[in-house]
């Protein structure tokens, strides 16, 4: 089977799935939309037939006018019918638009929720994979278009049913009229479907280009980022980059749509020739007395409406085909498991091994090496160390030494490429990631700043405490944020950021204290802080570490810091260099060895002399 045939087969199989998706969104609205589509389909054929009846009866009355009487009663039913059909058509059309819009919005929302839910449970290693981001962005874009799909589906149903009825009317004139309409209208519709399929492939192939354009657009529309762009004079440079990439994309689009426009024009003229042929044939048969004047009128209207409905039905079909192409992005993302993805978390042995509570022995890194998915360069090599339970361990080292990567392995965002991490002797890979994460509280240096209320920024650390003000303030107290929150206009309910009208802007150091509060509110066995006081002054730093010392009593703590005033409070210190563990011990032991740690400590201390 060719790739093209296989692709077409896949798309055809998607149609019932898409219809089922829309049906499950709202069976009631879907049923109403189908009924309205059927009602709309009956309007034009009914009007054509009733018009023929009225004209024929007029002709009959004119021929009998010499008798001095007109049978006006013969016109009551067809005139009432055509008026009734017209009114019902207006009502059905108006209702159909609103019903389809509501159904489309609900379908888009449902699709978006499924995409977000899928992204939320993806393996952490996949979140940094370009292919996953392309697939996610393609699927997310499609969720915004699902409402259009609903419009096309029901519009196509209406056009197709109307076309079938009109073809029946044309067959009343002559079966050949049906053949003429099909032969002169079908080629254009088929060509359009082919163009749309090729355009879909163009769009799919340039997913990364679209992401680059979107990223530049985000940079140029982000208020905090714009300040830096203006200060460094980068706005015009980035605008030029945006224009350049957009022109590359637009050149492809322009070439494609110009070719489609020329093709549409040629096939449009062909369909007009078909309509004129039927008209001439109807006039000829009318003049020969072979059909009535009403039949001539029917032929004129049915030929024009047949051409129009044929083009509309197949245009809707082509657009529906296009929508199926894009819908395949949505279902492809929802269905794909990425089982063979490099770096994906792997469970070994029996799943669901219970986590010791409390951890008794500690956490052991046993000959651990790691390289990021898609890279051949090792970030960590042969790390072996035991983190005792209930102790605080600090990690220091130059930038790029692998400190944050070590934390990512500990909290199991990644599994080691080689070696093993053990928790009380249990291979961490035997523990379900979600189960382990419930026992770990971590704040990375690039922590998330939520443009939400203070309550949520702290409570997200443990959702069950989201409305527990006492626990929220206890965590804030440990992080040195209690006084800060008390000064906010609405306390815990104060919104952060200028995204919303009632939000306030807070400093980087204040954000850091809020993030630390989020780490401290969770009753975790392991607390991990990555550069927790980088944006804080010395007084606040001391206050926070006094709170940190209270928060980790009986727990295992791990922190990364470049400040040796912070590091020296740890029970033990690990020194990393170029991904290897080169030293470990207490502050006093490491200073006395005159190694890398002593050199770094002396260098920093000299800055304060």
URCOR-V334571 format. One record per residue. N is the residue number from 1. RES is the residue in three letters. SS is DSSP state (helix for helix, strand for strand, loop for the rest). Layout:
N & RES & SS
N & RES & SS
//
This chain:
1 & UNK & loop
2 & UNK & loop
3 & UNK & helix
4 & UNK & helix
5 & UNK & helix
6 & UNK & helix
7 & UNK & helix
8 & UNK & helix
9 & UNK & helix
10 & UNK & helix
11 & UNK & helix
12 & UNK & helix
13 & UNK & helix
14 & UNK & helix
15 & UNK & helix
16 & UNK & helix
17 & UNK & helix
18 & UNK & helix
19 & UNK & helix
20 & UNK & helix
21 & UNK & helix
22 & UNK & helix
23 & UNK & helix
24 & UNK & helix
25 & UNK & helix
26 & UNK & loop
27 & UNK & helix
28 & UNK & helix
29 & UNK & helix
30 & UNK & helix
31 & UNK & helix
32 & UNK & helix
33 & UNK & helix
34 & UNK & helix
35 & UNK & helix
36 & UNK & helix
37 & UNK & helix
38 & UNK & helix
39 & UNK & helix
40 & UNK & helix
41 & UNK & helix
42 & UNK & helix
43 & UNK & helix
44 & UNK & helix
45 & UNK & helix
46 & UNK & helix
47 & UNK & helix
48 & UNK & helix
49 & UNK & helix
50 & UNK & helix
51 & UNK & helix
52 & UNK & helix
53 & UNK & helix
54 & UNK & helix
55 & UNK & helix
56 & UNK & helix
57 & UNK & helix
58 & UNK & helix
59 & UNK & helix
60 & UNK & helix
61 & UNK & helix
62 & UNK & helix
63 & UNK & helix
64 & UNK & loop
65 & UNK & helix
66 & UNK & helix
67 & UNK & helix
68 & UNK & loop
69 & UNK & loop
70 & UNK & loop
71 & UNK & loop
72 & UNK & loop
73 & UNK & helix
74 & UNK & helix
75 & UNK & helix
76 & UNK & helix
77 & UNK & helix
78 & UNK & helix
79 & UNK & helix
80 & UNK & helix
81 & UNK & helix
82 & UNK & helix
83 & UNK & helix
84 & UNK & helix
85 & UNK & helix
86 & UNK & helix
87 & UNK & helix
88 & UNK & helix
89 & UNK & helix
90 & UNK & helix
91 & UNK & helix
92 & UNK & helix
93 & UNK & helix
94 & UNK & helix
95 & UNK & helix
96 & UNK & helix
97 & UNK & helix
98 & UNK & helix
99 & UNK & helix
100 & UNK & helix
101 & UNK & helix
102 & UNK & helix
103 & UNK & helix
104 & UNK & helix
105 & UNK & helix
106 & UNK & helix
107 & UNK & helix
108 & UNK & helix
109 & UNK & helix
110 & UNK & helix
111 & UNK & helix
112 & UNK & helix
113 & UNK & helix
114 & UNK & helix
115 & UNK & helix
116 & UNK & helix
117 & UNK & helix
118 & UNK & helix
119 & UNK & helix
120 & UNK & helix
121 & UNK & loop
122 & UNK & loop
123 & UNK & loop
124 & UNK & helix
125 & UNK & helix
126 & UNK & helix
127 & UNK & helix
128 & UNK & helix
129 & UNK & loop
130 & UNK & helix
131 & UNK & helix
132 & UNK & helix
133 & UNK & helix
134 & UNK & helix
135 & UNK & helix
136 & UNK & helix
137 & UNK & helix
138 & UNK & helix
139 & UNK & helix
140 & UNK & helix
141 & UNK & helix
142 & UNK & helix
143 & UNK & helix
144 & UNK & loop
145 & UNK & loop
146 & UNK & helix
147 & UNK & helix
148 & UNK & helix
149 & UNK & helix
150 & UNK & helix
151 & UNK & helix
152 & UNK & helix
153 & UNK & helix
154 & UNK & helix
155 & UNK & helix
156 & UNK & helix
157 & UNK & helix
158 & UNK & helix
159 & UNK & helix
160 & UNK & helix
161 & UNK & helix
162 & UNK & helix
163 & UNK & helix
164 & UNK & helix
165 & UNK & helix
166 & UNK & helix
167 & UNK & helix
168 & UNK & helix
169 & UNK & helix
170 & UNK & helix
171 & UNK & helix
172 & UNK & helix
173 & UNK & helix
174 & UNK & loop
175 & UNK & helix
176 & UNK & helix
177 & UNK & helix
178 & UNK & helix
179 & UNK & helix
180 & UNK & helix
181 & UNK & helix
182 & UNK & helix
183 & UNK & helix
184 & UNK & helix
185 & UNK & helix
186 & UNK & helix
187 & UNK & helix
188 & UNK & helix
189 & UNK & helix
190 & UNK & helix
191 & UNK & helix
192 & UNK & helix
193 & UNK & helix
194 & UNK & helix
195 & UNK & helix
196 & UNK & helix
197 & UNK & helix
198 & UNK & helix
199 & UNK & helix
200 & UNK & helix
201 & UNK & helix
202 & UNK & helix
203 & UNK & helix
204 & UNK & helix
205 & UNK & helix
206 & UNK & loop
207 & UNK & helix
208 & UNK & helix
209 & UNK & helix
210 & UNK & helix
211 & UNK & helix
212 & UNK & helix
213 & UNK & helix
214 & UNK & helix
215 & UNK & helix
216 & UNK & helix
217 & UNK & helix
218 & UNK & helix
219 & UNK & helix
220 & UNK & helix
221 & UNK & helix
222 & UNK & loop
223 & UNK & helix
224 & UNK & helix
225 & UNK & helix
226 & UNK & helix
227 & UNK & helix
228 & UNK & helix
229 & UNK & helix
230 & UNK & helix
231 & UNK & helix
232 & UNK & loop
233 & UNK & loop
234 & UNK & loop
235 & UNK & helix
236 & UNK & helix
237 & UNK & helix
238 & UNK & helix
239 & UNK & helix
240 & UNK & helix
241 & UNK & helix
242 & UNK & helix
243 & UNK & helix
244 & UNK & helix
245 & UNK & helix
246 & UNK & helix
247 & UNK & helix
248 & UNK & helix
249 & UNK & helix
250 & UNK & helix
251 & UNK & helix
252 & UNK & helix
253 & UNK & helix
254 & UNK & helix
255 & UNK & helix
256 & UNK & helix
257 & UNK & helix
258 & UNK & helix
259 & UNK & helix
260 & UNK & helix
261 & UNK & helix
262 & UNK & helix
263 & UNK & helix
264 & UNK & helix
265 & UNK & helix
266 & UNK & helix
267 & UNK & helix
268 & UNK & helix
269 & UNK & helix
270 & UNK & helix
271 & UNK & helix
272 & UNK & helix
273 & UNK & helix
274 & UNK & helix
275 & UNK & helix
276 & UNK & helix
277 & UNK & helix
278 & UNK & helix
279 & UNK & helix
280 & UNK & helix
281 & UNK & helix
282 & UNK & helix
283 & UNK & helix
284 & UNK & helix
285 & UNK & helix
286 & UNK & helix
287 & UNK & helix
288 & UNK & loop
289 & UNK & loop
290 & UNK & loop
291 & UNK & loop
292 & UNK & loop
293 & UNK & helix
294 & UNK & helix
295 & UNK & helix
296 & UNK & helix
297 & UNK & helix
298 & UNK & helix
299 & UNK & helix
300 & UNK & helix
301 & UNK & helix
302 & UNK & helix
303 & UNK & helix
304 & UNK & helix
305 & UNK & helix
306 & UNK & helix
307 & UNK & helix
308 & UNK & helix
309 & UNK & helix
310 & UNK & helix
311 & UNK & helix
312 & UNK & helix
313 & UNK & helix
314 & UNK & helix
315 & UNK & helix
316 & UNK & helix
317 & UNK & helix
318 & UNK & helix
319 & UNK & helix
320 & UNK & helix
321 & UNK & helix
322 & UNK & helix
323 & UNK & helix
324 & UNK & helix
325 & UNK & helix
326 & UNK & helix
327 & UNK & helix
328 & UNK & helix
329 & UNK & helix
330 & UNK & helix
331 & UNK & helix
332 & UNK & helix
333 & UNK & helix
334 & UNK & helix
335 & UNK & helix
336 & UNK & loop
337 & UNK & loop
338 & UNK & loop
339 & UNK & loop
340 & UNK & loop
341 & UNK & loop
342 & UNK & loop
343 & UNK & loop
344 & UNK & loop
345 & UNK & loop
346 & UNK & loop
347 & UNK & loop
348 & UNK & loop
349 & UNK & loop
350 & UNK & loop
351 & UNK & loop
352 & UNK & loop
353 & UNK & loop
354 & UNK & loop
355 & UNK & loop
356 & UNK & loop
357 & UNK & loop
358 & UNK & loop
359 & UNK & loop
360 & UNK & loop
361 & UNK & loop
362 & UNK & strand
363 & UNK & strand
364 & UNK & strand
365 & UNK & strand
366 & UNK & strand
367 & UNK & strand
368 & UNK & strand
369 & UNK & strand
370 & UNK & strand
371 & UNK & loop
372 & UNK & loop
373 & UNK & loop
374 & UNK & loop
375 & UNK & loop
376 & UNK & loop
377 & UNK & loop
378 & UNK & loop
379 & UNK & loop
380 & UNK & strand
381 & UNK & strand
382 & UNK & strand
383 & UNK & strand
384 & UNK & strand
385 & UNK & strand
386 & UNK & strand
387 & UNK & strand
388 & UNK & strand
389 & UNK & loop
390 & UNK & loop
391 & UNK & loop
392 & UNK & strand
393 & UNK & strand
394 & UNK & strand
395 & UNK & strand
396 & UNK & strand
397 & UNK & strand
398 & UNK & loop
399 & UNK & loop
400 & UNK & loop
401 & UNK & loop
402 & UNK & loop
403 & UNK & helix
404 & UNK & helix
405 & UNK & helix
406 & UNK & helix
407 & UNK & helix
408 & UNK & helix
409 & UNK & helix
410 & UNK & helix
411 & UNK & loop
412 & UNK & loop
413 & UNK & loop
414 & UNK & loop
415 & UNK & loop
416 & UNK & loop
417 & UNK & loop
418 & UNK & strand
419 & UNK & strand
420 & UNK & strand
421 & UNK & strand
422 & UNK & strand
423 & UNK & strand
424 & UNK & loop
425 & UNK & loop
426 & UNK & strand
427 & UNK & strand
428 & UNK & helix
429 & UNK & helix
430 & UNK & helix
431 & UNK & loop
432 & UNK & loop
433 & UNK & helix
434 & UNK & helix
435 & UNK & helix
436 & UNK & helix
437 & UNK & helix
438 & UNK & loop
439 & UNK & loop
440 & UNK & strand
441 & UNK & strand
442 & UNK & strand
443 & UNK & strand
444 & UNK & loop
445 & UNK & loop
446 & UNK & loop
447 & UNK & loop
448 & UNK & loop
449 & UNK & loop
450 & UNK & loop
451 & UNK & loop
452 & UNK & loop
453 & UNK & strand
454 & UNK & helix
455 & UNK & helix
456 & UNK & helix
457 & UNK & helix
458 & UNK & helix
459 & UNK & helix
460 & UNK & loop
461 & UNK & loop
462 & UNK & loop
463 & UNK & helix
464 & UNK & helix
465 & UNK & helix
466 & UNK & loop
467 & UNK & loop
468 & UNK & loop
469 & UNK & helix
470 & UNK & helix
471 & UNK & helix
472 & UNK & helix
473 & UNK & helix
474 & UNK & helix
475 & UNK & helix
476 & UNK & helix
477 & UNK & helix
478 & UNK & helix
479 & UNK & loop
480 & UNK & loop
481 & UNK & loop
482 & UNK & helix
483 & UNK & helix
484 & UNK & helix
485 & UNK & helix
486 & UNK & helix
487 & UNK & helix
488 & UNK & loop
489 & UNK & loop
490 & UNK & loop
491 & UNK & helix
492 & UNK & helix
493 & UNK & helix
494 & UNK & loop
495 & UNK & strand
496 & UNK & strand
497 & UNK & loop
498 & UNK & loop
499 & UNK & loop
500 & UNK & loop
501 & UNK & loop
502 & UNK & loop
503 & UNK & strand
504 & UNK & strand
505 & UNK & loop
506 & UNK & loop
507 & UNK & loop
508 & UNK & helix
509 & UNK & helix
510 & UNK & helix
511 & UNK & helix
512 & UNK & helix
513 & UNK & helix
514 & UNK & helix
515 & UNK & helix
516 & UNK & helix
517 & UNK & helix
518 & UNK & helix
519 & UNK & helix
520 & UNK & helix
521 & UNK & helix
522 & UNK & loop
523 & UNK & loop
524 & UNK & loop
525 & UNK & loop
526 & UNK & strand
527 & UNK & strand
528 & UNK & strand
529 & UNK & strand
530 & UNK & strand
531 & UNK & loop
532 & UNK & loop
533 & UNK & loop
534 & UNK & loop
535 & UNK & loop
536 & UNK & loop
537 & UNK & loop
538 & UNK & helix
539 & UNK & helix
540 & UNK & helix
541 & UNK & helix
542 & UNK & helix
543 & UNK & helix
544 & UNK & helix
545 & UNK & helix
546 & UNK & helix
547 & UNK & helix
548 & UNK & helix
549 & UNK & helix
550 & UNK & helix
551 & UNK & helix
552 & UNK & loop
553 & UNK & loop
554 & UNK & loop
555 & UNK & loop
556 & UNK & strand
557 & UNK & strand
558 & UNK & strand
559 & UNK & strand
560 & UNK & strand
561 & UNK & loop
562 & UNK & loop
563 & UNK & loop
564 & UNK & helix
565 & UNK & helix
566 & UNK & helix
567 & UNK & helix
568 & UNK & loop
569 & UNK & loop
570 & UNK & loop
571 & UNK & loop
572 & UNK & strand
573 & UNK & strand
574 & UNK & strand
575 & UNK & strand
576 & UNK & strand
577 & UNK & strand
578 & UNK & loop
579 & UNK & loop
580 & UNK & strand
581 & UNK & strand
582 & UNK & strand
583 & UNK & strand
584 & UNK & strand
585 & UNK & strand
586 & UNK & loop
587 & UNK & helix
588 & UNK & helix
589 & UNK & helix
590 & UNK & helix
591 & UNK & helix
592 & UNK & helix
593 & UNK & helix
594 & UNK & loop
595 & UNK & loop
596 & UNK & helix
597 & UNK & helix
598 & UNK & helix
599 & UNK & helix
600 & UNK & helix
601 & UNK & helix
602 & UNK & helix
603 & UNK & helix
604 & UNK & helix
605 & UNK & helix
606 & UNK & helix
607 & UNK & loop
608 & UNK & loop
609 & UNK & loop
//
